[in-house]
């Protein structure tokens, strides 16, 4: 079965994005790294239960990538929203055998693409044009090609933040194609024509917080 792997919060500037998240979650993020050739860099947060949060932004130290940046970071409409604040834009599910799992999905999440950063190796579905399925509401799929002990959730420090729930609001055409996903928290699918989006709830040292 597919398992919830991580949530993606997008921003335009990594320092500003972390400051915004820290106001809401009350904790700093851990260093991530650069995605060479993709024009992005990130920071990470342990959420427990095999799940983490990724804060991602365009990397000004890299040249413009040849292909669109992942997670709609080059989309004009999203960039206009990110000018105001960071947003939860996507989520990823983990597969032990990505090719087998893709054959059983009810949608096309993209082309399986190998990626590396340092000692990390993984394969991830990347859609043509940088727009994930369902406008980001349907998850991309990732397969970690390193031992469990080397994956982000095993290496990230404990931060005292836990994911409490994930809600996916979208039109019927999206909700009907939802995959079966194992997760340590409820994943709620809500049919909505006018208010599509993702919303995650967290238990933090200061109480409960929601990010959308």
C-alpha positions in Angstrom: 0.0 0.0 0.0 1.0 3.6 -0.6 2.0 5.4 2.6 1.9 9.2 3.4 5.5 10.4 3.0 5.6 14.2 3.2 3.8 17.5 2.8 5.1 20.3 0.6 4.8 24.0 1.6 6.0 26.4 -1.1 7.4 29.9 -0.7 9.3 32.4 -2.7 12.2 32.9 -0.2 13.4 30.1 2.0 14.3 32.3 5.0 11.0 34.2 4.9 9.1 31.0 4.5 10.8 29.4 7.5 10.1 32.6 9.6 6.4 32.3 8.6 6.2 28.6 9.5 8.1 29.2 12.8 5.5 31.7 13.9 2.8 29.1 13.4 4.5 25.9 14.5 6.9 27.4 17.1 10.0 25.5 16.0 12.9 25.9 13.6 13.3 23.7 10.5 16.2 21.5 9.8 18.6 22.2 6.9 17.7 20.4 3.7 19.7 21.1 0.5 19.8 22.1 -3.1 18.1 20.2 -6.0 20.8 20.7 -8.6 19.4 21.3 -12.0 15.8 21.9 -10.8 16.4 25.4 -9.4 15.0 24.7 -5.9 16.2 24.3 -2.3 14.5 23.2 0.8 14.3 22.8 4.6 12.6 20.0 6.5 10.6 19.3 9.7 10.1 16.0 11.4 6.4 15.2 12.0 6.7 11.7 13.4 5.0 8.6 12.1 7.2 8.3 9.1 6.0 11.7 7.8 7.8 15.1 7.4 7.2 18.6 6.1 9.2 20.0 3.2 9.5 23.8 2.8 10.6 24.5 -0.8 11.5 27.6 -2.7 13.3 28.7 -5.9 17.1 28.7 -5.3 18.6 32.0 -6.5 22.1 30.5 -6.5 21.2 28.2 -9.4 20.6 29.1 -13.0 17.1 29.0 -14.4 16.3 25.3 -14.9 15.5 23.9 -18.4 12.3 22.4 -17.2 9.6 24.0 -14.9 10.4 23.8 -11.3 8.5 21.1 -9.3 5.3 21.8 -7.3 4.1 24.6 -9.6 6.7 27.0 -8.4 6.9 28.6 -11.8 3.1 28.9 -12.1 2.1 32.6 -12.3 -1.1 32.1 -10.3 0.7 30.3 -7.5 3.5 32.8 -7.4 1.0 35.6 -7.0 -0.5 33.7 -4.0 3.0 33.1 -2.6 3.8 36.8 -2.7 1.3 37.1 0.1 2.4 34.1 2.2 3.5 30.4 1.9 1.0 27.7 1.1 0.6 24.0 1.4 0.6 23.1 -2.2 1.1 19.3 -2.5 1.7 16.0 -0.8 3.6 12.8 -1.6 3.0 9.2 -0.9 5.7 6.6 -0.6 5.9 3.3 -2.6 8.1 0.3 -2.1 7.7 -0.5 -5.8 6.8 2.7 -7.7 6.2 1.0 -11.1 3.8 -1.5 -9.6 1.9 1.1 -7.7 1.5 3.4 -10.7 -0.2 0.7 -12.6 -3.0 0.6 -10.0 -3.5 4.4 -9.7 -6.6 6.0 -11.1 -4.7 9.0 -12.4 -1.4 9.9 -14.1 1.0 11.5 -11.5 3.8 12.0 -14.0 7.0 10.4 -15.3 9.2 8.5 -12.8 12.4 10.6 -12.5 15.5 9.7 -10.6 16.9 12.4 -8.3 19.9 12.6 -5.8 21.1 14.9 -3.1 24.2 14.0 -1.3 23.8 10.3 -0.3 20.1 10.4 -0.8 18.7 8.7 -3.9 15.0 8.6 -4.8 12.6 8.3 -7.7 9.7 10.6 -8.0 6.8 11.2 -10.4 7.2 14.6 -12.1 4.4 15.8 -14.3 5.1 17.5 -17.7 4.8 21.3 -17.2 5.4 21.2 -13.4 1.6 20.9 -12.5 0.9 17.8 -10.3 -2.3 15.8 -10.9 -5.5 17.5 -9.7 -3.7 20.8 -9.3 -1.7 19.3 -6.5 -4.6 17.7 -4.8 -3.7 14.2 -6.0 -0.4 13.1 -4.5 2.8 12.5 -6.4 4.6 9.2 -5.7 8.1 8.7 -4.4 10.3 5.7 -3.8 13.4 6.0 -1.6 16.3 4.1 -3.0 18.2 4.1 0.3 17.8 2.1 3.5 15.2 3.2 6.0 17.8 4.5 8.3 19.0 7.0 5.7 15.7 8.5 4.8 14.6 12.0 6.0 12.2 10.8 8.7 15.0 8.7 10.2 17.6 11.4 10.1 15.6 14.5 11.0 15.8 15.7 14.6 12.7 15.5 16.9 11.0 18.9 16.8 7.9 18.4 19.0 5.5 18.9 16.2 3.1 16.2 15.0 0.7 16.0 12.1 -2.8 15.7 13.4 -4.8 15.6 10.2 -4.9 16.2 6.4 -7.9 17.4 4.4 -8.2 17.4 0.6 -11.0 19.6 -0.8 -11.7 19.3 -4.5 -14.2 18.6 -7.2 -15.8 15.2 -7.6 -13.5 14.3 -10.5 -10.6 14.6 -8.1 -12.1 13.0 -5.1 -13.3 10.0 -7.1 -9.7 9.3 -8.2 -8.2 9.4 -4.7 -5.7 6.7 -4.0 -5.8 4.3 -1.0 -3.1 5.7 1.3 -1.9 4.5 4.7 -1.2 7.3 7.2 -0.7 7.8 10.9 -3.5 10.4 10.8 -6.9 10.7 9.1 -6.9 11.9 5.5 -10.3 13.6 4.8 -11.5 13.9 1.2 -14.1 16.7 0.8 -16.1 17.2 -2.4 -16.0 21.0 -3.1 -16.4 22.8 -6.4 -15.5 26.3 -5.3 -13.0 25.8 -2.4 -10.3 23.4 -3.6 -7.1 23.1 -1.6 -5.1 21.2 1.0 -5.2 21.8 4.7 -3.0 20.2 7.4 -3.5 20.4 11.2 -0.5 20.1 13.5 0.0 19.6 17.2 2.7 22.0 18.3 4.4 23.0 21.6 2.0 26.0 21.7 -1.2 24.1 20.7 -2.9 23.2 17.5 -2.2 25.0 14.2 -3.5 24.7 10.7 -1.7 25.5 7.5 -3.3 25.6 4.0 
